[in-house]
Amino acid sequence: MLWRFPKNAGENMGSIQGGLAMNDGGLLLVPSTNWQLYAVQTDARGLGEVSWPRYAYNSQNTSGISYIPSSLSITMKNAPHIVRMEGEKVTLEVEAAGGVKPYTYQWMRGGFPVAGANESTCTIENLEVEDEGEYYVIVRDSFRPHPKVLTSNTTKIEVNSTRTGEKRWTIYDSFGLSLAADGYGYLFAISKSGTLRRLLIESGEAAYVLPTKNSYGTPVIYQSHEESPILLTFNETTDRITAFDANRFDKLWEEALYSFEFGNFGVVGDTVMAIRREMIYSLNCADGKRGKGLFSNIIALPLEFSMTGPGNALYFGTENKEVVALYIDPVGALRWRYSTVGRVVSPIAIDSDSTIYFTDDIDHFYAIDAGGKKKWTYDLTEGKKVDLKGATASPVVSSGGFVYVAANNGKIFAFDRSGKRKWIFQANGSVYSTPVLGNDDRIYICTSSGTVHALNSITGVEEWKYSLGNYRILGSPVLYEGKLLVGSEPLDEKGTGKLVAINVSSTGLDSGPWPKYRQNNMNTAAID
């Protein structure tokens, strides 16, 4: 027995006669034979949620007919998505009608009550990044015996910032490919659905969008001094390289390269160099006309390649456990081969002294000279067992003579040119995208768990990190005038990815020979 009423056993209140009743607040009503009606407060919160919780079905004694409901209705007055800068003010408002007044309100953020937000409006005077989230309100009227409780639609508040390490703007779509930027403040991004976007880097505003059902590879920008930029992509649906006017997305030319492999093209001077199995193509950037095509001595598929002007050579790793150097002129003539222990899965980085850096799929990191001779190697496992072997990302090279490589297991290594390891950092997740070197001794690492790490490139000390949330970052970002542009895909396949501009202290790329994926923001894979 939890309690009894009356408390005193000798107190005479008459016999209990008739059925008991209880309201939503747990108030138990007890009629008696001495013409008294007693009200006893209990710990209950109303009737049990079963089909027949008491006499005649419910407290209205309707014998099974549901009680007359309240007529309360609510309308959220705000848009589903609100974007504000940090420090600005935002007011959320709901309109309630019908039912029985007074109404009670409780605003919620992410499923938790907002302290003191108990009116029809909720105002945040000085927005902070921490105020981001999905807001809604729970409204309750005073209808008796069963007040009506309604939950409003959700309004998402997004807060942008000018602070280092916080986001400047966001575009929602899935972006798994690397990004590219021209020299005029525009970003080129291709979504998983195949949509090509030309965005203003400063604001994220869409300057041009080209919807398409086709899937395009990582964009490459060819910048002529006399003409507007040309956007080069690979359409894996039609097996063609396509060139667009980068300002208006007018198609300039398209060239079929059957059996052409995803990503294996770049720009040297005014020429697009493209590799397919056992064949090298050269195309004119302006009109797509083919130059000399040559069968090469390639035995296995090259996964991705890099090019350089000074050495007149094209370098690539293959599935046949080797790195191959071919002359650009004459096209495809063999310069040298270098045998590796494992398959070469990472893009190649090239130093100013023509040292070539790359990784194989069993965690050997190589430095070889321009003549194809080994300078030094390093075991990235350091003799320890690792779950994720190899490195998908390209190494990067700084102006200070450091070379950096990110392994798939999330470890980032820094070496000097002699091969001496300077530092090591463990990222929050696997790293598949190439790090980016800024011009203020910062290196930015993006992980498959959606985290961006900003490290001091000299010491390896983390200065800040930014989480995109439940997303993975696979493509290489772009660094442009104090903003790091990062594309992502959702971890949940039903979700939507996003492209985020993060405020950084670097105003541009490091002046080193290979500061990011494919050497520059245009992804040309060329030094000229």
C-alpha positions as CSV (number, residue, x, y, z in Angstrom):
1,M,0.0,0.0,0.0
2,L,1.5,3.3,-1.1
3,W,-1.0,5.5,0.8
4,R,-4.5,5.5,2.2
5,F,-7.3,8.1,2.6
6,P,-8.5,9.2,5.0
7,K,-5.1,9.2,6.8
8,N,-6.7,8.5,10.1
9,A,-8.4,5.1,10.2
10,G,-11.0,6.2,12.7
11,E,-12.2,9.2,10.7
12,N,-15.7,8.7,9.4
13,M,-16.2,10.0,5.9
14,G,-19.0,7.7,4.8
15,S,-18.9,4.8,2.4
16,I,-17.4,5.4,-1.1
17,Q,-20.2,5.3,-3.5
18,G,-20.1,5.3,-7.3
19,G,-17.1,5.4,-9.6
20,L,-13.9,7.3,-9.0
21,A,-12.7,9.9,-11.4
22,M,-9.2,11.3,-12.1
23,N,-8.1,14.3,-14.2
24,D,-4.9,14.8,-16.2
25,G,-3.2,16.3,-13.2
26,G,-3.7,13.2,-11.1
27,L,-6.4,14.7,-8.9
28,L,-8.6,11.7,-7.7
29,L,-12.3,12.6,-7.0
30,V,-14.0,10.4,-4.5
31,P,-17.8,10.6,-3.8
32,S,-19.1,9.3,-0.5
33,T,-22.5,8.5,1.2
34,N,-22.2,11.5,3.6
35,W,-22.9,13.9,0.7
36,Q,-19.2,14.9,0.4
37,L,-17.0,14.9,-2.7
38,Y,-13.3,14.5,-1.7
39,A,-10.4,15.5,-3.9
40,V,-7.1,13.7,-3.3
41,Q,-3.9,14.6,-5.1
42,T,-2.0,11.6,-6.3
43,D,1.3,11.1,-8.1
44,A,-0.4,10.0,-11.2
45,R,-0.5,12.1,-14.4
46,G,-3.9,11.0,-15.6
47,L,-5.5,7.8,-16.8
48,G,-3.4,4.9,-18.1
49,E,-3.0,4.7,-21.9
50,V,-5.0,1.5,-22.3
51,S,-8.3,0.8,-24.1
52,W,-10.5,0.8,-20.9
53,P,-8.7,2.5,-18.0
54,R,-11.7,3.0,-15.8
55,Y,-15.5,2.8,-15.5
56,A,-17.3,3.7,-18.7
57,Y,-14.0,4.1,-20.6
58,N,-12.9,7.5,-19.5
59,S,-13.4,10.3,-17.0
60,Q,-16.3,11.7,-19.1
61,N,-18.1,8.3,-18.7
62,T,-18.9,8.1,-22.4
63,S,-18.8,4.3,-22.4
64,G,-16.3,4.1,-25.2
65,I,-17.0,7.2,-27.3
66,S,-13.9,9.4,-27.4
67,Y,-14.2,12.7,-25.6
68,I,-14.8,16.0,-27.5
69,P,-11.3,17.2,-28.5
70,S,-9.9,20.8,-28.1
71,S,-10.0,22.9,-31.2
72,L,-6.4,24.3,-30.6
73,S,-4.3,24.9,-33.8
74,I,-0.9,26.5,-34.2
75,T,1.0,28.0,-37.1
76,M,4.8,28.6,-37.2
77,K,5.5,32.1,-38.6
78,N,9.1,31.6,-39.6
79,A,10.7,30.0,-42.7
80,P,12.1,26.5,-42.3
81,H,15.7,27.7,-42.7
82,I,17.1,30.9,-41.2
83,V,20.7,32.0,-41.8
84,R,22.2,34.8,-39.7
85,M,25.7,36.1,-38.9
86,E,27.1,35.7,-35.5
87,G,26.1,38.6,-33.2
88,E,22.8,39.3,-35.0
89,K,19.3,38.9,-33.6
90,V,16.6,36.4,-34.5
91,T,13.0,36.0,-33.4
92,L,10.9,32.9,-33.7
93,E,7.1,33.2,-33.5
94,V,4.2,30.8,-33.3
95,E,0.5,31.7,-33.6
96,A,-2.0,29.8,-31.6
97,A,-5.8,29.8,-32.1
98,G,-8.9,28.0,-30.9
99,G,-9.0,25.7,-27.8
100,V,-9.2,27.3,-24.4
101,K,-6.9,30.1,-23.3
102,P,-4.5,30.7,-21.6
103,Y,-2.0,28.9,-23.7
104,T,1.4,27.7,-22.4
105,Y,4.5,27.6,-24.5
106,Q,7.9,25.8,-24.4
107,W,10.4,26.4,-27.1
108,M,12.8,23.6,-27.8
109,R,16.2,23.3,-29.5
110,G,17.4,19.9,-30.6
111,G,14.9,18.2,-28.3
112,F,15.9,20.2,-25.2
113,P,14.0,23.1,-23.6
114,V,15.3,26.6,-24.2
115,A,15.5,28.2,-20.8
116,G,13.0,31.0,-20.2
117,A,11.4,30.6,-23.7
118,N,7.8,30.3,-22.6
119,E,6.0,32.9,-24.8
120,S,4.6,32.8,-28.3
121,T,7.9,34.4,-29.4
122,C,11.5,33.3,-28.8
123,T,14.2,35.9,-29.3
124,I,17.9,35.3,-29.3
125,E,19.5,38.8,-29.1
126,N,23.2,38.0,-29.7
127,L,23.6,34.9,-31.8
128,E,26.6,32.6,-31.3
129,V,27.7,29.6,-33.3
130,E,26.6,27.4,-30.4
131,D,23.0,28.6,-31.0
132,E,22.8,26.7,-34.2
133,G,20.1,24.0,-34.3
134,E,16.6,23.0,-35.1
135,Y,14.0,24.9,-33.1
136,Y,10.3,24.2,-32.5
137,V,7.7,25.0,-29.8
138,I,5.3,22.9,-27.8
139,V,1.9,24.6,-27.2
140,R,-0.7,23.5,-24.6
141,D,-4.2,25.0,-24.1
142,S,-6.4,24.9,-21.0
143,F,-9.2,22.7,-22.3
144,R,-10.7,20.4,-19.7
145,P,-10.6,17.6,-19.0
146,H,-8.0,16.9,-21.6
147,P,-5.8,19.9,-22.6
148,K,-4.6,19.7,-26.2
149,V,-0.8,19.6,-26.8
150,L,0.6,20.5,-30.2
151,T,4.2,20.6,-31.6
152,S,5.1,23.1,-34.2
153,N,7.1,22.6,-37.4
154,T,10.8,22.9,-37.1
155,T,12.9,26.0,-38.1
156,K,16.6,25.5,-38.6
157,I,18.8,28.4,-37.4
158,E,22.2,28.5,-39.0
159,V,24.9,30.9,-37.7
160,N,27.8,32.0,-39.8
161,S,30.9,33.6,-38.3
162,T,33.9,35.7,-39.2
163,R,36.0,34.0,-36.5
164,T,38.9,31.7,-37.4
165,G,38.0,28.1,-37.3
166,E,34.2,28.8,-37.7
167,K,32.2,28.5,-40.9
168,R,31.4,31.4,-43.2
169,W,28.6,29.8,-45.2
170,T,27.2,26.4,-46.2
171,I,25.7,24.9,-49.4
172,Y,23.7,21.7,-48.9
173,D,24.3,18.9,-51.4
174,S,26.6,15.9,-51.6
175,F,30.2,16.8,-52.7
176,G,32.5,13.9,-52.7
177,L,34.9,15.1,-55.4
178,S,37.7,17.6,-55.1
179,L,37.0,21.3,-55.6
180,A,38.7,23.8,-57.9
181,A,38.9,27.6,-58.0
182,D,39.9,30.1,-60.7
183,G,41.9,33.3,-60.1
184,Y,38.8,35.5,-59.9
185,G,37.1,34.5,-56.7
186,Y,34.9,31.7,-58.0
187,L,34.7,28.1,-56.8
188,F,33.7,25.2,-59.0
189,A,32.0,22.2,-57.3
190,I,30.4,19.1,-58.8
191,S,27.8,17.4,-56.6
192,K,27.1,13.7,-56.5
193,S,23.9,14.2,-58.5
194,G,26.0,15.7,-61.3
195,T,25.1,19.3,-60.8
196,L,27.9,21.8,-61.7
197,R,28.1,24.9,-59.6
198,R,30.0,28.1,-60.0
199,L,29.9,29.9,-56.6
200,L,31.2,33.2,-55.2
201,I,33.8,32.1,-52.7
202,E,33.2,35.2,-50.5
203,S,29.5,34.5,-49.9
204,G,28.6,31.1,-51.4
205,E,26.1,32.8,-53.7
206,A,25.5,30.8,-56.9
207,A,26.8,32.6,-59.9
208,Y,25.8,29.7,-62.2
209,V,24.3,26.3,-61.8
210,L,24.1,23.6,-64.5
211,P,21.8,20.7,-63.5
212,T,22.6,17.5,-65.3
213,K,21.9,13.8,-64.9
214,N,25.4,12.9,-65.8
215,S,28.2,12.3,-63.4
216,Y,31.3,14.4,-63.7
217,G,34.8,13.9,-62.4
218,T,37.0,16.3,-60.4
219,P,37.0,19.7,-62.2
220,V,40.2,21.2,-63.7
221,I,40.5,24.9,-64.6
222,Y,42.6,26.0,-67.6
223,Q,43.4,29.7,-67.3
224,S,44.5,31.4,-70.5
225,H,45.8,34.9,-70.2
226,E,43.9,36.1,-73.2
227,E,40.6,34.3,-72.7
228,S,38.1,33.4,-70.0
229,P,38.8,30.3,-67.9
230,I,37.9,26.9,-69.3
231,L,36.4,24.2,-67.0
232,L,37.5,20.7,-67.9
233,T,35.6,17.7,-66.5
234,F,35.3,14.0,-67.3
235,N,31.8,12.6,-67.9
236,E,31.9,9.0,-66.9
237,T,28.4,8.4,-68.4
238,T,29.5,9.3,-71.9
239,D,33.2,8.5,-71.5
240,R,34.2,12.0,-72.7
241,I,36.3,15.0,-71.6
242,T,34.1,18.0,-71.7
243,A,35.2,21.7,-71.8
244,F,32.9,24.5,-70.6
245,D,33.2,28.2,-70.6
246,A,33.8,28.6,-66.9
247,N,31.8,31.8,-66.7
248,R,28.6,30.7,-68.3
249,F,28.9,26.9,-68.6
250,D,28.5,27.0,-72.3
251,K,29.8,23.7,-73.7
252,L,32.9,24.5,-75.9
253,W,33.9,21.0,-77.0
254,E,33.6,17.4,-76.0
255,E,36.0,14.5,-76.9
256,A,35.3,10.8,-76.5
257,L,38.2,8.8,-75.0
258,Y,36.8,5.3,-74.7
259,S,38.1,3.2,-71.8
260,F,39.4,6.5,-70.4
261,E,39.9,6.2,-66.6
262,F,38.4,8.6,-64.1
263,G,40.6,11.5,-63.1
264,N,43.6,10.7,-65.3
265,F,44.1,14.0,-67.1
266,G,45.7,17.4,-66.5
267,V,47.1,20.5,-68.2
268,V,50.6,21.3,-69.5
269,G,50.8,24.7,-71.1
270,D,47.9,24.8,-73.5
271,T,47.5,21.0,-73.8
272,V,45.3,18.5,-72.0
273,M,47.2,15.3,-71.4
274,A,45.0,12.3,-70.8
275,I,45.9,8.6,-70.2
276,R,43.8,5.6,-70.8
277,R,44.9,2.0,-70.7
278,E,48.1,1.8,-72.9
279,M,47.3,5.1,-74.7
280,I,48.3,8.7,-74.1
281,Y,46.2,11.5,-75.7
282,S,47.0,15.2,-76.1
283,L,44.2,17.6,-76.7
284,N,44.2,21.3,-77.4
285,C,42.6,23.1,-74.5
286,A,40.9,25.7,-76.6
287,D,39.1,23.5,-79.2
288,G,39.7,19.9,-78.1
289,K,41.5,18.9,-81.3
290,R,43.7,15.9,-80.8
291,G,47.4,16.0,-81.1
292,K,49.6,13.0,-81.5
293,G,48.3,9.9,-79.7
294,L,50.8,7.2,-78.9
295,F,50.8,3.7,-77.6
296,S,53.1,3.6,-74.6
297,N,54.8,0.9,-72.6
298,I,52.2,1.1,-69.8
299,I,51.5,-2.4,-68.7
300,A,48.9,-1.7,-66.0
301,L,46.3,0.9,-65.4
302,P,47.8,4.2,-64.0
303,L,45.6,5.3,-61.0
304,E,46.5,9.0,-61.2
305,F,49.4,11.0,-62.6
306,S,51.2,14.2,-62.1
307,M,53.1,16.3,-64.6
308,T,55.9,18.8,-64.6
309,G,57.2,21.4,-67.1
310,P,60.9,21.6,-66.3
311,G,61.5,17.9,-66.6
312,N,59.5,17.6,-69.8
313,A,58.0,14.5,-68.2
314,L,54.7,12.9,-67.1
315,Y,54.9,10.8,-63.9
316,F,52.3,8.2,-62.7
317,G,52.1,5.1,-60.5
318,T,50.5,1.9,-61.7
319,E,48.8,-1.2,-60.3
320,N,51.8,-3.1,-61.5
321,K,53.9,-1.9,-58.6
322,E,55.9,0.8,-60.3
323,V,56.2,4.5,-61.1
324,V,56.7,5.4,-64.7
325,A,58.2,8.6,-66.2
326,L,57.3,9.4,-69.8
327,Y,58.5,12.3,-71.9
328,I,55.9,14.8,-73.0
329,D,57.8,15.6,-76.1
330,P,58.0,13.2,-77.9
331,V,54.7,12.1,-76.4
332,G,54.9,8.8,-74.4
333,A,58.6,8.0,-74.9
334,L,59.9,6.1,-71.8
335,R,62.2,8.0,-69.6
336,W,62.5,5.5,-66.7
337,R,60.6,3.0,-64.5
338,Y,61.0,2.6,-60.8
339,S,59.8,-0.6,-59.1
340,T,57.9,-0.4,-55.8
341,V,57.0,-2.9,-53.1
342,G,53.2,-2.3,-53.4
343,R,50.7,-0.8,-55.8
344,V,51.1,3.0,-56.1
345,V,47.7,4.3,-55.1
346,S,48.5,7.9,-54.2
347,P,48.9,10.9,-56.6
348,I,52.5,12.0,-57.0
349,A,53.9,15.3,-55.6
350,I,56.9,17.0,-57.1
351,D,59.4,19.1,-55.3
352,S,61.2,22.2,-56.7
353,D,64.4,20.1,-57.1
354,S,62.3,17.5,-59.1
355,T,62.2,15.0,-56.2
356,I,59.1,12.8,-56.6
357,Y,57.2,11.8,-53.5
358,F,54.5,9.0,-53.4
359,T,53.1,6.2,-51.3
360,D,52.3,2.6,-52.1
361,D,49.3,0.6,-50.7
362,I,51.4,-1.1,-48.0
363,D,52.5,2.1,-46.3
364,H,55.9,2.7,-47.9
365,F,56.6,6.4,-48.5
366,Y,59.1,7.1,-51.3
367,A,61.4,9.9,-52.4
368,I,63.1,9.4,-55.7
369,D,65.1,11.8,-57.9
370,A,64.3,13.1,-61.3
371,G,66.4,10.3,-62.8
372,G,64.3,7.6,-61.2
373,K,66.8,6.7,-58.4
374,K,65.8,6.2,-54.8
375,K,66.7,9.0,-52.4
376,W,65.0,7.5,-49.3
377,T,62.0,5.6,-48.1
378,Y,60.0,5.4,-44.9
379,D,57.7,2.8,-43.4
380,L,54.6,4.7,-42.3
381,T,53.5,1.8,-40.1
382,E,56.8,2.2,-38.2
383,G,56.7,-1.6,-37.7
384,K,53.3,-1.6,-36.1
385,K,50.1,-3.4,-37.3
386,V,47.6,-1.0,-38.7
387,D,43.9,-1.5,-39.8
388,L,43.9,0.9,-42.8
389,K,46.9,0.5,-45.0
390,G,48.2,2.8,-47.7
391,A,47.7,6.5,-48.5
392,T,45.1,7.7,-50.9
393,A,46.0,11.4,-50.5
394,S,48.8,13.1,-52.4
395,P,51.9,14.2,-50.4
396,V,52.3,18.0,-50.2
397,V,55.5,20.0,-50.2
398,S,56.1,23.3,-48.4
399,S,58.3,26.3,-49.3
400,G,60.3,25.6,-46.1
401,G,61.5,22.2,-47.4
402,F,59.0,20.0,-45.5
403,V,57.1,17.2,-47.1
404,Y,53.8,15.9,-45.6
405,V,51.9,12.7,-46.2
406,A,48.6,11.6,-44.7
407,A,48.0,7.9,-44.3
408,N,44.5,6.2,-44.6
409,N,44.7,5.3,-40.9
410,G,44.6,9.0,-40.0
411,K,48.3,9.6,-39.2
412,I,49.9,12.7,-40.7
413,F,53.7,12.7,-41.0
414,A,56.1,15.6,-41.6
415,F,59.6,15.0,-43.0
416,D,62.5,17.2,-44.1
417,R,64.1,16.7,-47.5
418,S,66.6,14.2,-46.0
419,G,63.8,11.9,-44.9
420,K,64.1,12.7,-41.2
421,R,60.7,12.6,-39.6
422,K,59.9,15.9,-37.8
423,W,56.5,15.2,-36.3
424,I,53.5,12.9,-36.4
425,F,49.8,13.7,-35.7
426,Q,46.8,11.4,-35.3
427,A,43.7,12.9,-36.9
428,N,40.1,12.2,-35.7
429,G,39.3,9.7,-38.4
430,S,40.7,8.2,-41.6
431,V,42.3,10.7,-44.1
432,Y,41.6,10.1,-47.8
433,S,41.8,13.7,-49.1
434,T,45.0,15.6,-49.7
435,P,46.0,18.1,-47.0
436,V,46.3,21.8,-47.9
437,L,49.2,24.0,-47.0
438,G,48.5,27.7,-46.2
439,N,50.8,30.6,-46.5
440,D,51.0,31.2,-42.8
441,D,52.6,27.9,-41.7
442,R,49.2,26.1,-41.3
443,I,48.3,22.8,-42.7
444,Y,44.7,21.7,-43.0
445,I,43.7,18.0,-42.6
446,C,40.2,16.7,-43.5
447,T,38.9,13.3,-42.3
448,S,36.3,10.8,-43.2
449,S,34.6,11.5,-39.9
450,G,33.9,15.1,-40.9
451,T,36.6,16.8,-38.9
452,V,38.9,19.5,-40.2
453,H,42.2,19.9,-38.2
454,A,44.3,23.0,-38.5
455,L,47.9,22.2,-37.5
456,N,51.1,24.3,-37.2
457,S,53.0,22.9,-40.1
458,I,56.4,23.4,-38.4
459,T,55.6,21.8,-35.0
460,G,52.5,19.6,-35.8
461,V,50.6,21.2,-32.9
462,E,46.8,21.4,-33.4
463,E,45.6,25.0,-33.3
464,W,41.9,24.3,-33.8
465,K,39.5,21.8,-35.3
466,Y,36.0,22.1,-36.9
467,S,33.4,19.3,-37.1
468,L,31.0,19.2,-40.0
469,G,28.9,16.7,-38.1
470,N,27.7,13.4,-39.5
471,Y,29.6,13.7,-42.8
472,R,32.7,12.3,-44.5
473,I,35.2,14.4,-46.4
474,L,36.7,12.5,-49.4
475,G,37.7,15.2,-51.9
476,S,40.6,17.7,-51.6
477,P,39.5,21.2,-50.4
478,V,40.4,24.6,-51.8
479,L,42.2,27.4,-49.9
480,Y,41.4,30.9,-51.1
481,E,41.7,34.4,-49.4
482,G,41.1,33.3,-45.8
483,K,38.6,30.6,-46.5
484,L,39.0,26.9,-46.6
485,L,36.3,25.3,-48.9
486,V,35.4,21.8,-47.9
487,G,33.0,19.4,-49.6
488,S,31.4,16.4,-47.9
489,E,29.0,13.6,-48.2
490,P,26.5,12.3,-45.6
491,L,27.5,9.2,-43.5
492,D,23.8,8.4,-43.7
493,E,23.0,7.6,-47.4
494,K,19.6,9.1,-47.0
495,G,21.0,12.5,-45.7
496,T,22.3,15.5,-47.6
497,G,26.0,16.5,-47.7
498,K,27.3,20.0,-47.6
499,L,30.0,22.4,-48.8
500,V,31.3,24.6,-46.1
501,A,33.5,27.7,-46.2
502,I,35.6,27.8,-43.0
503,N,37.4,31.0,-41.9
504,V,41.1,30.5,-41.7
505,S,44.2,32.6,-41.0
506,S,45.9,31.6,-44.3
507,T,45.1,34.1,-47.1
508,G,46.3,31.7,-49.8
509,L,48.3,28.6,-50.6
510,D,51.9,28.1,-49.4
511,S,54.4,29.2,-52.1
512,G,55.9,25.7,-52.1
513,P,56.0,23.7,-55.3
514,W,53.2,21.3,-54.3
515,P,50.9,22.8,-51.5
516,K,47.7,20.8,-52.3
517,Y,46.1,18.1,-54.5
518,R,47.4,18.5,-58.1
519,Q,49.7,21.3,-57.2
520,N,47.3,24.3,-57.3
521,N,43.7,25.4,-56.7
522,M,42.9,24.8,-60.4
523,N,43.9,21.1,-60.1
524,T,46.0,21.2,-63.3
525,A,48.6,18.7,-62.0
526,A,51.3,20.8,-63.8
527,I,54.1,23.2,-62.9
528,D,54.8,25.7,-65.6
